[in-house]
Amino acid sequence: MQFGNVLSRWFEMHPVRTFVLLATALVLLTYGSVLGAPFVYDDLDQVVNNRNLQPWSNFAHRFLGQPVSLSTSYLGYGGSTYRPIFWLTIYVDHSLWGLNATAFHATNLLLHLLNGILLFLLFRKTKIPATVAAAIGLIWLSLPINTEVVAWVSARAYELCTLFTLGCLLASLQYLESKRSSWLLVSFLSILAADFSHELGVVALPLLLLVLWMMRPAVSPRLWLFPAGGILVASLASAGVRAAVGVKSFTTFASLKWSLLAFSQYLHLSLLPVHMSVERSTSLSLQQGHIWSYVGLCFAAAGFAYAAIRRKENPSMLKGLCWYLIVILPFCLVMTYQGIAERFVYLAGIGLVTALVTGIFGIRRPAVKQVLTLCLIGWSLWNIGRTWLRARDWTDPVQLYRTSLEGTPKSALLHFNLGFTLRERGQLQEALQEYRRALEIDSRYPNGYASIGDVYLAMNAYRDAMEAYRTALAQKADDTAVLLNLGSAYQGMGANAEAEAAWQKLLDVDPKSSAAHTDLGVLYLSEQRTNDAMHQFAMAIDLKTTDIVPYYNLGALFQKAGRGDLAMVLYKKVLELKPDDADTLRNMRLLQQGH
């Protein structure tokens, strides 16, 4: 008891320092395992295989001067986004650490921690007691629904948008308190950064008005105009920049039924996410029964009614629910391009936690308050445990996809990604099963049959691979990767004429395919068509100067033909690309010995 009193007095004397220490410990406890996670899912395209991240000139041209295409299988069409601040942080991480996944994840954890600290500071500015503000901040930091944003590098845009939105609100309140115009500038720049991190920055203005409403009557309404006007101007400016760079909007209006069901599901995911998934576009179908969703909506309506009735005694509860509505409704009504997604709740969750905590702390009946406080503590502990478990899922892509399938079993995308990961690990039979499950859900899933063909090819089951590739070509006749591998399958079957025809067709589609020329050269070499093989290898070298196969094979042909001088030049090129290539070193020794 005495120790508790000491802690209480310490917190009263040093609230910010204490909160920072507690928040840091909590983030490390719940998300520490993420530091050992690899790049997963969209990270492979956006970070690992993104050639535009270096040098700066390429990066600036691609991500600062142009929108980024973003296709969505959910609605069946593509659009584009403009998030230069997000891409700039990826560029900085890549420049400093290369492809060190731990460093990228550390940045995400730091951003999440900073958001919790800014949240605490913001609520202290609105005169919420320090203990209540700390409880809100700590519970929000440990919400399980936030794991997708914190553990996934590609979702960093939501952390950044939240960071700058909270910074904008805090700077606006600082201006109202100090009347210093420098804080207006900080507010203006912060909302610009939020808008250029993610489109959700548009909610900053209504959130500011909500926060100012929380402070009535301490702030004169006339003073609101300056920060509110700055945010409005910044939002219009960012919209103008998006239009200038050619952003294609994803915005679509959802039906009332879909919006209500989506809102109900977001509430469920915010409060009790037993099953979580990185791909939730298949988790809401209008054709299914939704009795529990409607029950949830009734409870939500009752909660809003209760908060409205008690708005004079406990205004923070209603305002917390309004915060949640302001942020989540765009994803229910107009920003529906990916269906349901857990990352959409990141900023909205602040409002829900605020409503719950202030609602319980504002109860006057001691017995009821004590019971509900115990429930809140139990829920908070469950959150910590669930977040810890979910964060560990992100350390293993196979585990991540399998646990995600528990939440969204009808996701062809998850089955496909699981199949790809298993294939990369050499678990070919399991990969084959997952690819087939993806096709059972969606018989025309992109690359489904092609991937089955790739697995069969790796298993040397050439006839099965050939049949899978032919099915894939029936869906997309000019798929160059499939044509290339189809030729390999035919060659494995001994059907050289069909293999040659497949590669020649590939060259009709893509005359600059060095791989097709290389494979044709190998085929002609096996048929003793030396001149044809030489021609194909030379063509391959002209098209791609970094592939050692045509250099080596052409060198071997020259060596066999008695042209050691030409062979030596080609072998030296191989060693430039692969200094320890044993076959090349052996052949060079033979040439030097006069063989």
Buried (B, 14 or more C-beta within 10 A) or exposed (E): EEEEEEEEEEBEEEBEEBBBEBBBEBBEBBBEBBBEBBBBBBBBEBBBEBEBBEEEEEBBEBBBEBBBEBEBBBBEEEBBBBBBBBBBBBBEBBEEBEEEBEBBBBBBBEBBBBBBBBBBBBBBBBEBEBBBBBBBBBBBBBBBBBBBBBBBBBBBBBBBBBBBBBBBBBBBBBBBEEEEEEBBEBBBBBBBBBBBBBBBBBBBBBBBBBBBBBBEEEBEEEBBEBBBEBBBEBBEBBBEBBEEBEBEBBEEEBEEEBBBBBBBBBBBBBBEBEEBBBBBBBBBEEEEEBEEBEEBBEEBEEBBEBBEEBEEEBBBBBBBBBBBBBBBBBBBBBBBBBBBBBBBBBBBBBBBBBBBBBBBBBBEEEEEBEEBBEEBEEBBEEBBEBBBBBBBBBBBBBEBBBBBBEBBBEBBBBBBBBBBBBBEEEBBEBBBBBBBBBBEBBEEBBBBBBBBBBBBBEEEBBEBBBBBBBBBBEBBEEBBBBBBBBBBBBBBBEBBEBBBBBBEBBBEEBEEBBBBBBBBBBBBBEEEBEEBBBBBBBBBBEBBEEBBBBBBBBBBBBBEEEEBEBBBEBBEBBBEBEEEBEEBBEBBEEBEEEE
